[in-house]
Amino acid sequence: MSAVTLDRPEPAPLTSADRCDRCGVRACVRIELSHGAELLFCAHHARAHVERLREVAVRIHDEAGVLAR
């Protein structure tokens, strides 16, 4: 029997076509949820919801270092 790995591939870089799900501005943060859905946020909305996002995220892809501050 072979082992099964649950590693997720690295997410693709965000592009100028990726828009914040809240306001439509260019997204710089991608939140991956356990059921496979993604949420995209601009810096402003990512910072505004940082605590809750950290609670629900399986992975946070933060290209601008927004949530590291």
Distance bins in CASP14 RR format, pairs under 12 A and 6 or more apart:
PFRMAT RR
TARGET T0000
AUTHOR 0000-0000-0000
RMODE 2
METHOD distances of the structure
MODEL  1
6 34 0 0 0 0 0 1 0 0 0 0 0
6 58 0 0 0 0 0 1 0 0 0 0 0
7 59 0 0 0 0 0 1 0 0 0 0 0
8 32 1 0 0 1 0 0 0 0 0 0 0
8 33 0 0 0 0 0 1 0 0 0 0 0
8 34 0 0 0 0 0 1 0 0 0 0 0
8 36 0 0 0 0 1 0 0 0 0 0 0
8 38 0 0 0 0 0 1 0 0 0 0 0
8 58 1 0 0 1 0 0 0 0 0 0 0
8 59 1 0 0 1 0 0 0 0 0 0 0
8 61 0 0 0 0 0 1 0 0 0 0 0
9 32 0 0 0 0 0 1 0 0 0 0 0
9 59 0 0 0 0 0 1 0 0 0 0 0
9 61 0 0 0 0 0 1 0 0 0 0 0
10 30 0 0 0 0 0 1 0 0 0 0 0
10 32 0 0 0 0 0 1 0 0 0 0 0
10 59 0 0 0 0 1 0 0 0 0 0 0
10 61 0 0 0 0 1 0 0 0 0 0 0
11 18 0 0 0 0 0 1 0 0 0 0 0
11 27 0 0 0 0 0 1 0 0 0 0 0
11 29 0 0 0 0 0 1 0 0 0 0 0
11 30 1 0 1 0 0 0 0 0 0 0 0
11 31 0 0 0 0 0 1 0 0 0 0 0
11 32 1 0 0 1 0 0 0 0 0 0 0
11 36 0 0 0 0 0 1 0 0 0 0 0
11 38 0 0 0 0 1 0 0 0 0 0 0
11 40 0 0 0 0 0 1 0 0 0 0 0
11 58 0 0 0 0 0 1 0 0 0 0 0
11 59 1 0 0 1 0 0 0 0 0 0 0
11 60 0 0 0 0 0 1 0 0 0 0 0
11 61 1 0 1 0 0 0 0 0 0 0 0
11 62 0 0 0 0 0 1 0 0 0 0 0
11 63 0 0 0 0 1 0 0 0 0 0 0
12 18 0 0 0 0 1 0 0 0 0 0 0
12 30 0 0 0 0 1 0 0 0 0 0 0
12 32 0 0 0 0 0 1 0 0 0 0 0
12 38 0 0 0 0 0 1 0 0 0 0 0
12 61 0 0 0 0 1 0 0 0 0 0 0
12 63 0 0 0 0 0 1 0 0 0 0 0
13 27 0 0 0 0 0 1 0 0 0 0 0
13 28 0 0 0 0 0 1 0 0 0 0 0
13 30 0 0 0 0 1 0 0 0 0 0 0
13 61 0 0 0 0 1 0 0 0 0 0 0
13 63 1 0 0 1 0 0 0 0 0 0 0
13 64 0 0 0 0 0 1 0 0 0 0 0
14 20 0 0 0 0 0 1 0 0 0 0 0
14 26 1 0 0 1 0 0 0 0 0 0 0
14 27 1 0 1 0 0 0 0 0 0 0 0
14 28 1 0 0 1 0 0 0 0 0 0 0
14 29 0 0 0 0 1 0 0 0 0 0 0
14 30 1 0 0 1 0 0 0 0 0 0 0
14 31 0 0 0 0 0 1 0 0 0 0 0
14 38 0 0 0 0 0 1 0 0 0 0 0
14 40 1 0 0 1 0 0 0 0 0 0 0
14 41 0 0 0 0 0 1 0 0 0 0 0
14 42 0 0 0 0 0 1 0 0 0 0 0
14 43 0 0 0 0 0 1 0 0 0 0 0
14 46 0 0 0 0 0 1 0 0 0 0 0
14 61 1 0 0 1 0 0 0 0 0 0 0
14 62 0 0 0 0 1 0 0 0 0 0 0
14 63 1 0 1 0 0 0 0 0 0 0 0
14 64 0 0 0 0 1 0 0 0 0 0 0
14 66 0 0 0 0 0 1 0 0 0 0 0
15 26 0 0 0 0 1 0 0 0 0 0 0
15 27 0 0 0 0 1 0 0 0 0 0 0
15 28 0 0 0 0 0 1 0 0 0 0 0
15 30 0 0 0 0 0 1 0 0 0 0 0
15 40 0 0 0 0 0 1 0 0 0 0 0
15 63 0 0 0 0 0 1 0 0 0 0 0
16 24 0 0 0 0 0 1 0 0 0 0 0
16 25 0 0 0 0 0 1 0 0 0 0 0
16 26 1 0 1 0 0 0 0 0 0 0 0
16 27 0 0 0 0 1 0 0 0 0 0 0
16 28 0 0 0 0 0 1 0 0 0 0 0
17 24 0 0 0 0 0 1 0 0 0 0 0
17 26 0 0 0 0 1 0 0 0 0 0 0
17 27 0 0 0 0 1 0 0 0 0 0 0
17 40 0 0 0 0 0 1 0 0 0 0 0
18 24 0 0 0 0 1 0 0 0 0 0 0
18 25 0 0 0 0 0 1 0 0 0 0 0
18 26 1 0 0 1 0 0 0 0 0 0 0
18 27 1 0 1 0 0 0 0 0 0 0 0
18 28 0 0 0 0 1 0 0 0 0 0 0
18 29 0 0 0 0 1 0 0 0 0 0 0
18 30 1 0 0 1 0 0 0 0 0 0 0
18 38 0 0 0 0 1 0 0 0 0 0 0
18 39 0 0 0 0 0 1 0 0 0 0 0
18 40 1 0 1 0 0 0 0 0 0 0 0
18 41 0 0 0 0 0 1 0 0 0 0 0
18 42 0 0 0 0 0 1 0 0 0 0 0
18 61 0 0 0 0 0 1 0 0 0 0 0
18 63 0 0 0 0 1 0 0 0 0 0 0
19 25 1 0 0 1 0 0 0 0 0 0 0
19 26 1 0 0 1 0 0 0 0 0 0 0
19 27 1 0 1 0 0 0 0 0 0 0 0
19 28 0 0 0 0 0 1 0 0 0 0 0
19 29 0 0 0 0 0 1 0 0 0 0 0
19 30 0 0 0 0 0 1 0 0 0 0 0
19 39 0 0 0 0 0 1 0 0 0 0 0
19 40 1 0 0 1 0 0 0 0 0 0 0
19 41 0 0 0 0 1 0 0 0 0 0 0
19 42 0 0 0 0 1 0 0 0 0 0 0
19 45 0 0 0 0 0 1 0 0 0 0 0
20 26 1 0 0 1 0 0 0 0 0 0 0
20 27 1 0 1 0 0 0 0 0 0 0 0
20 28 0 0 0 0 1 0 0 0 0 0 0
20 29 0 0 0 0 1 0 0 0 0 0 0
20 30 0 0 0 0 0 1 0 0 0 0 0
20 31 0 0 0 0 0 1 0 0 0 0 0
20 39 0 0 0 0 1 0 0 0 0 0 0
20 40 1 0 1 0 0 0 0 0 0 0 0
20 41 1 0 1 0 0 0 0 0 0 0 0
20 42 1 1 0 0 0 0 0 0 0 0 0
20 43 0 0 0 0 1 0 0 0 0 0 0
20 44 0 0 0 0 1 0 0 0 0 0 0
20 45 1 0 1 0 0 0 0 0 0 0 0
20 46 0 0 0 0 1 0 0 0 0 0 0
20 47 0 0 0 0 0 1 0 0 0 0 0
20 48 0 0 0 0 0 1 0 0 0 0 0
20 49 0 0 0 0 0 1 0 0 0 0 0
20 66 0 0 0 0 0 1 0 0 0 0 0
21 27 1 0 0 1 0 0 0 0 0 0 0
21 29 0 0 0 0 0 1 0 0 0 0 0
21 30 0 0 0 0 0 1 0 0 0 0 0
21 31 0 0 0 0 1 0 0 0 0 0 0
21 37 0 0 0 0 0 1 0 0 0 0 0
21 38 0 0 0 0 1 0 0 0 0 0 0
21 39 1 0 1 0 0 0 0 0 0 0 0
21 40 1 0 1 0 0 0 0 0 0 0 0
21 41 1 0 0 1 0 0 0 0 0 0 0
21 42 0 0 0 0 1 0 0 0 0 0 0
21 45 0 0 0 0 1 0 0 0 0 0 0
21 46 0 0 0 0 0 1 0 0 0 0 0
21 49 0 0 0 0 0 1 0 0 0 0 0
21 53 0 0 0 0 0 1 0 0 0 0 0
22 29 0 0 0 0 0 1 0 0 0 0 0
22 31 0 0 0 0 0 1 0 0 0 0 0
22 39 0 0 0 0 1 0 0 0 0 0 0
22 40 0 0 0 0 1 0 0 0 0 0 0
22 41 1 0 0 1 0 0 0 0 0 0 0
22 42 1 0 0 1 0 0 0 0 0 0 0
22 43 0 0 0 0 0 1 0 0 0 0 0
22 44 0 0 0 0 1 0 0 0 0 0 0
22 45 1 0 1 0 0 0 0 0 0 0 0
22 46 0 0 0 0 1 0 0 0 0 0 0
22 47 0 0 0 0 0 1 0 0 0 0 0
22 48 0 0 0 0 1 0 0 0 0 0 0
22 49 0 0 0 0 1 0 0 0 0 0 0
22 53 0 0 0 0 0 1 0 0 0 0 0
23 40 0 0 0 0 0 1 0 0 0 0 0
23 41 0 0 0 0 1 0 0 0 0 0 0
23 42 1 0 0 1 0 0 0 0 0 0 0
23 43 0 0 0 0 0 1 0 0 0 0 0
23 44 1 0 0 1 0 0 0 0 0 0 0
23 45 1 0 0 1 0 0 0 0 0 0 0
23 46 0 0 0 0 0 1 0 0 0 0 0
23 48 0 0 0 0 0 1 0 0 0 0 0
24 40 0 0 0 0 1 0 0 0 0 0 0
24 41 0 0 0 0 1 0 0 0 0 0 0
24 42 1 0 0 1 0 0 0 0 0 0 0
24 44 0 0 0 0 0 1 0 0 0 0 0
24 45 0 0 0 0 1 0 0 0 0 0 0
25 40 0 0 0 0 0 1 0 0 0 0 0
25 41 0 0 0 0 1 0 0 0 0 0 0
25 42 1 0 1 0 0 0 0 0 0 0 0
25 43 0 0 0 0 1 0 0 0 0 0 0
25 44 1 0 0 1 0 0 0 0 0 0 0
25 45 0 0 0 0 1 0 0 0 0 0 0
25 46 0 0 0 0 0 1 0 0 0 0 0
26 40 0 0 0 0 1 0 0 0 0 0 0
26 41 0 0 0 0 0 1 0 0 0 0 0
26 42 1 0 0 1 0 0 0 0 0 0 0
26 43 0 0 0 0 1 0 0 0 0 0 0
26 44 0 0 0 0 0 1 0 0 0 0 0
26 45 0 0 0 0 0 1 0 0 0 0 0
26 63 0 0 0 0 0 1 0 0 0 0 0
26 64 0 0 0 0 0 1 0 0 0 0 0
27 38 0 0 0 0 1 0 0 0 0 0 0
27 39 0 0 0 0 1 0 0 0 0 0 0
27 40 1 1 0 0 0 0 0 0 0 0 0
27 41 1 0 0 1 0 0 0 0 0 0 0
27 42 1 0 1 0 0 0 0 0 0 0 0
27 43 0 0 0 0 1 0 0 0 0 0 0
27 44 0 0 0 0 0 1 0 0 0 0 0
27 45 0 0 0 0 1 0 0 0 0 0 0
27 46 0 0 0 0 1 0 0 0 0 0 0
27 61 0 0 0 0 1 0 0 0 0 0 0
27 62 0 0 0 0 0 1 0 0 0 0 0
27 63 0 0 0 0 1 0 0 0 0 0 0
27 64 0 0 0 0 1 0 0 0 0 0 0
27 66 0 0 0 0 0 1 0 0 0 0 0
28 40 0 0 0 0 1 0 0 0 0 0 0
28 41 1 0 0 1 0 0 0 0 0 0 0
28 42 1 0 0 1 0 0 0 0 0 0 0
28 43 1 0 1 0 0 0 0 0 0 0 0
28 44 0 0 0 0 1 0 0 0 0 0 0
28 45 0 0 0 0 0 1 0 0 0 0 0
28 46 1 0 0 1 0 0 0 0 0 0 0
28 47 0 0 0 0 0 1 0 0 0 0 0
28 60 0 0 0 0 0 1 0 0 0 0 0
28 61 0 0 0 0 1 0 0 0 0 0 0
28 62 1 0 0 1 0 0 0 0 0 0 0
28 63 1 0 1 0 0 0 0 0 0 0 0
28 64 1 0 1 0 0 0 0 0 0 0 0
28 65 1 0 0 1 0 0 0 0 0 0 0
28 66 1 0 1 0 0 0 0 0 0 0 0
28 67 0 0 0 0 1 0 0 0 0 0 0
28 68 0 0 0 0 0 1 0 0 0 0 0
29 38 0 0 0 0 0 1 0 0 0 0 0
29 39 0 0 0 0 1 0 0 0 0 0 0
29 40 1 0 0 1 0 0 0 0 0 0 0
29 41 1 0 1 0 0 0 0 0 0 0 0
29 42 1 0 0 1 0 0 0 0 0 0 0
29 43 1 0 0 1 0 0 0 0 0 0 0
29 44 0 0 0 0 0 1 0 0 0 0 0
29 45 0 0 0 0 1 0 0 0 0 0 0
29 46 1 0 1 0 0 0 0 0 0 0 0
29 47 0 0 0 0 1 0 0 0 0 0 0
29 48 0 0 0 0 0 1 0 0 0 0 0
29 49 0 0 0 0 1 0 0 0 0 0 0
29 50 0 0 0 0 1 0 0 0 0 0 0
29 53 1 0 0 1 0 0 0 0 0 0 0
29 54 0 0 0 0 0 1 0 0 0 0 0
29 57 0 0 0 0 1 0 0 0 0 0 0
29 59 0 0 0 0 0 1 0 0 0 0 0
29 60 1 0 0 1 0 0 0 0 0 0 0
29 61 1 0 0 1 0 0 0 0 0 0 0
29 62 1 0 1 0 0 0 0 0 0 0 0
29 63 1 0 0 1 0 0 0 0 0 0 0
29 64 1 0 0 1 0 0 0 0 0 0 0
29 65 0 0 0 0 1 0 0 0 0 0 0
29 66 1 0 1 0 0 0 0 0 0 0 0
29 67 1 0 0 1 0 0 0 0 0 0 0
29 68 0 0 0 0 0 1 0 0 0 0 0
30 36 0 0 0 0 0 1 0 0 0 0 0
30 37 0 0 0 0 0 1 0 0 0 0 0
30 38 1 0 1 0 0 0 0 0 0 0 0
30 39 1 0 0 1 0 0 0 0 0 0 0
30 40 1 0 1 0 0 0 0 0 0 0 0
30 41 0 0 0 0 1 0 0 0 0 0 0
30 42 0 0 0 0 0 1 0 0 0 0 0
30 46 0 0 0 0 1 0 0 0 0 0 0
30 53 0 0 0 0 0 1 0 0 0 0 0
30 57 0 0 0 0 1 0 0 0 0 0 0
30 58 0 0 0 0 0 1 0 0 0 0 0
30 59 0 0 0 0 1 0 0 0 0 0 0
30 60 1 0 0 1 0 0 0 0 0 0 0
30 61 1 0 1 0 0 0 0 0 0 0 0
30 62 0 0 0 0 1 0 0 0 0 0 0
30 63 0 0 0 0 1 0 0 0 0 0 0
30 64 0 0 0 0 0 1 0 0 0 0 0
30 66 0 0 0 0 0 1 0 0 0 0 0
30 67 0 0 0 0 0 1 0 0 0 0 0
31 37 0 0 0 0 1 0 0 0 0 0 0
31 38 1 0 0 1 0 0 0 0 0 0 0
31 39 1 0 1 0 0 0 0 0 0 0 0
31 40 1 0 0 1 0 0 0 0 0 0 0
31 41 1 0 0 1 0 0 0 0 0 0 0
31 45 0 0 0 0 0 1 0 0 0 0 0
31 46 0 0 0 0 1 0 0 0 0 0 0
31 49 0 0 0 0 1 0 0 0 0 0 0
31 50 0 0 0 0 0 1 0 0 0 0 0
31 52 0 0 0 0 1 0 0 0 0 0 0
31 53 1 0 1 0 0 0 0 0 0 0 0
31 54 0 0 0 0 1 0 0 0 0 0 0
31 55 0 0 0 0 0 1 0 0 0 0 0
31 56 1 0 0 1 0 0 0 0 0 0 0
31 57 1 0 1 0 0 0 0 0 0 0 0
31 58 0 0 0 0 1 0 0 0 0 0 0
31 59 1 0 0 1 0 0 0 0 0 0 0
31 60 1 0 1 0 0 0 0 0 0 0 0
31 61 1 0 0 1 0 0 0 0 0 0 0
31 62 0 0 0 0 1 0 0 0 0 0 0
31 66 0 0 0 0 0 1 0 0 0 0 0
31 67 0 0 0 0 1 0 0 0 0 0 0
32 38 1 0 1 0 0 0 0 0 0 0 0
32 39 0 0 0 0 1 0 0 0 0 0 0
32 40 0 0 0 0 0 1 0 0 0 0 0
32 53 0 0 0 0 0 1 0 0 0 0 0
32 56 0 0 0 0 1 0 0 0 0 0 0
32 57 1 0 0 1 0 0 0 0 0 0 0
32 58 1 0 1 0 0 0 0 0 0 0 0
32 59 1 0 1 0 0 0 0 0 0 0 0
32 60 1 0 0 1 0 0 0 0 0 0 0
32 61 1 0 0 1 0 0 0 0 0 0 0
32 62 0 0 0 0 0 1 0 0 0 0 0
33 39 1 0 0 1 0 0 0 0 0 0 0
33 40 0 0 0 0 0 1 0 0 0 0 0
33 52 0 0 0 0 0 1 0 0 0 0 0
33 53 0 0 0 0 1 0 0 0 0 0 0
33 55 0 0 0 0 0 1 0 0 0 0 0
33 56 1 0 0 1 0 0 0 0 0 0 0
33 57 1 0 0 1 0 0 0 0 0 0 0
33 58 1 0 0 1 0 0 0 0 0 0 0
33 59 0 0 0 0 1 0 0 0 0 0 0
33 60 0 0 0 0 0 1 0 0 0 0 0
34 55 0 0 0 0 0 1 0 0 0 0 0
34 56 1 0 0 1 0 0 0 0 0 0 0
34 57 0 0 0 0 1 0 0 0 0 0 0
34 58 1 0 1 0 0 0 0 0 0 0 0
34 59 0 0 0 0 1 0 0 0 0 0 0
35 56 0 0 0 0 0 1 0 0 0 0 0
35 57 0 0 0 0 0 1 0 0 0 0 0
35 58 0 0 0 0 1 0 0 0 0 0 0
36 56 0 0 0 0 0 1 0 0 0 0 0
36 57 0 0 0 0 0 1 0 0 0 0 0
36 58 1 0 0 1 0 0 0 0 0 0 0
36 59 0 0 0 0 0 1 0 0 0 0 0
37 56 0 0 0 0 0 1 0 0 0 0 0
37 57 0 0 0 0 0 1 0 0 0 0 0
37 58 0 0 0 0 0 1 0 0 0 0 0
37 59 0 0 0 0 0 1 0 0 0 0 0
38 53 0 0 0 0 0 1 0 0 0 0 0
38 56 0 0 0 0 0 1 0 0 0 0 0
38 57 0 0 0 0 0 1 0 0 0 0 0
38 58 0 0 0 0 0 1 0 0 0 0 0
38 59 0 0 0 0 1 0 0 0 0 0 0
38 60 0 0 0 0 0 1 0 0 0 0 0
38 61 0 0 0 0 1 0 0 0 0 0 0
39 45 0 0 0 0 1 0 0 0 0 0 0
39 46 0 0 0 0 1 0 0 0 0 0 0
39 49 0 0 0 0 1 0 0 0 0 0 0
39 52 0 0 0 0 0 1 0 0 0 0 0
39 53 1 0 0 1 0 0 0 0 0 0 0
39 56 0 0 0 0 1 0 0 0 0 0 0
39 57 0 0 0 0 1 0 0 0 0 0 0
39 58 0 0 0 0 0 1 0 0 0 0 0
39 59 0 0 0 0 0 1 0 0 0 0 0
39 60 0 0 0 0 1 0 0 0 0 0 0
39 61 0 0 0 0 0 1 0 0 0 0 0
40 46 0 0 0 0 1 0 0 0 0 0 0
40 53 0 0 0 0 0 1 0 0 0 0 0
40 60 0 0 0 0 0 1 0 0 0 0 0
40 61 0 0 0 0 1 0 0 0 0 0 0
40 62 0 0 0 0 0 1 0 0 0 0 0
40 63 0 0 0 0 0 1 0 0 0 0 0
41 47 0 0 0 0 1 0 0 0 0 0 0
41 48 0 0 0 0 1 0 0 0 0 0 0
41 49 1 0 0 1 0 0 0 0 0 0 0
41 50 0 0 0 0 1 0 0 0 0 0 0
41 52 0 0 0 0 0 1 0 0 0 0 0
41 53 1 0 0 1 0 0 0 0 0 0 0
41 57 0 0 0 0 0 1 0 0 0 0 0
41 60 0 0 0 0 1 0 0 0 0 0 0
41 61 0 0 0 0 0 1 0 0 0 0 0
41 62 0 0 0 0 1 0 0 0 0 0 0
41 63 0 0 0 0 0 1 0 0 0 0 0
41 64 0 0 0 0 0 1 0 0 0 0 0
41 66 0 0 0 0 1 0 0 0 0 0 0
41 67 0 0 0 0 1 0 0 0 0 0 0
42 48 0 0 0 0 1 0 0 0 0 0 0
42 49 0 0 0 0 0 1 0 0 0 0 0
42 62 0 0 0 0 0 1 0 0 0 0 0
42 63 0 0 0 0 0 1 0 0 0 0 0
42 64 0 0 0 0 1 0 0 0 0 0 0
42 66 0 0 0 0 1 0 0 0 0 0 0
43 49 0 0 0 0 0 1 0 0 0 0 0
43 50 0 0 0 0 0 1 0 0 0 0 0
43 62 0 0 0 0 1 0 0 0 0 0 0
43 63 0 0 0 0 1 0 0 0 0 0 0
43 64 1 0 0 1 0 0 0 0 0 0 0
43 65 0 0 0 0 1 0 0 0 0 0 0
43 66 1 0 1 0 0 0 0 0 0 0 0
43 67 0 0 0 0 1 0 0 0 0 0 0
43 68 0 0 0 0 0 1 0 0 0 0 0
43 69 0 0 0 0 1 0 0 0 0 0 0
44 50 0 0 0 0 0 1 0 0 0 0 0
44 64 0 0 0 0 0 1 0 0 0 0 0
44 66 0 0 0 0 1 0 0 0 0 0 0
45 52 0 0 0 0 0 1 0 0 0 0 0
45 53 0 0 0 0 1 0 0 0 0 0 0
45 66 0 0 0 0 1 0 0 0 0 0 0
45 67 0 0 0 0 0 1 0 0 0 0 0
46 52 0 0 0 0 0 1 0 0 0 0 0
46 53 1 0 0 1 0 0 0 0 0 0 0
46 54 0 0 0 0 0 1 0 0 0 0 0
46 57 0 0 0 0 0 1 0 0 0 0 0
46 60 0 0 0 0 1 0 0 0 0 0 0
46 61 0 0 0 0 0 1 0 0 0 0 0
46 62 1 0 0 1 0 0 0 0 0 0 0
46 63 0 0 0 0 0 1 0 0 0 0 0
46 64 0 0 0 0 1 0 0 0 0 0 0
46 65 0 0 0 0 1 0 0 0 0 0 0
46 66 1 0 1 0 0 0 0 0 0 0 0
46 67 1 0 0 1 0 0 0 0 0 0 0
46 68 0 0 0 0 0 1 0 0 0 0 0
46 69 0 0 0 0 0 1 0 0 0 0 0
47 53 0 0 0 0 1 0 0 0 0 0 0
47 54 0 0 0 0 0 1 0 0 0 0 0
47 62 0 0 0 0 0 1 0 0 0 0 0
47 64 0 0 0 0 0 1 0 0 0 0 0
47 65 0 0 0 0 0 1 0 0 0 0 0
47 66 1 0 0 1 0 0 0 0 0 0 0
47 67 1 0 0 1 0 0 0 0 0 0 0
47 68 0 0 0 0 0 1 0 0 0 0 0
47 69 1 0 0 1 0 0 0 0 0 0 0
48 66 0 0 0 0 0 1 0 0 0 0 0
48 67 0 0 0 0 0 1 0 0 0 0 0
49 55 0 0 0 0 0 1 0 0 0 0 0
49 56 0 0 0 0 1 0 0 0 0 0 0
49 57 0 0 0 0 0 1 0 0 0 0 0
49 60 0 0 0 0 0 1 0 0 0 0 0
49 66 0 0 0 0 0 1 0 0 0 0 0
49 67 0 0 0 0 1 0 0 0 0 0 0
50 56 0 0 0 0 0 1 0 0 0 0 0
50 57 0 0 0 0 0 1 0 0 0 0 0
50 60 0 0 0 0 1 0 0 0 0 0 0
50 62 0 0 0 0 1 0 0 0 0 0 0
50 65 0 0 0 0 0 1 0 0 0 0 0
50 66 0 0 0 0 1 0 0 0 0 0 0
50 67 1 0 1 0 0 0 0 0 0 0 0
50 68 0 0 0 0 0 1 0 0 0 0 0
50 69 0 0 0 0 1 0 0 0 0 0 0
51 57 0 0 0 0 0 1 0 0 0 0 0
51 67 0 0 0 0 0 1 0 0 0 0 0
52 60 0 0 0 0 0 1 0 0 0 0 0
52 67 0 0 0 0 0 1 0 0 0 0 0
53 59 0 0 0 0 0 1 0 0 0 0 0
53 60 1 0 0 1 0 0 0 0 0 0 0
53 61 0 0 0 0 0 1 0 0 0 0 0
53 62 0 0 0 0 1 0 0 0 0 0 0
53 66 0 0 0 0 0 1 0 0 0 0 0
53 67 1 0 0 1 0 0 0 0 0 0 0
54 60 1 0 0 1 0 0 0 0 0 0 0
54 62 0 0 0 0 0 1 0 0 0 0 0
54 67 1 0 0 1 0 0 0 0 0 0 0
54 68 0 0 0 0 0 1 0 0 0 0 0
57 67 0 0 0 0 1 0 0 0 0 0 0
60 66 0 0 0 0 1 0 0 0 0 0 0
60 67 1 0 0 1 0 0 0 0 0 0 0
60 68 0 0 0 0 1 0 0 0 0 0 0
61 67 0 0 0 0 0 1 0 0 0 0 0
62 68 1 0 0 1 0 0 0 0 0 0 0
62 69 0 0 0 0 0 1 0 0 0 0 0
END
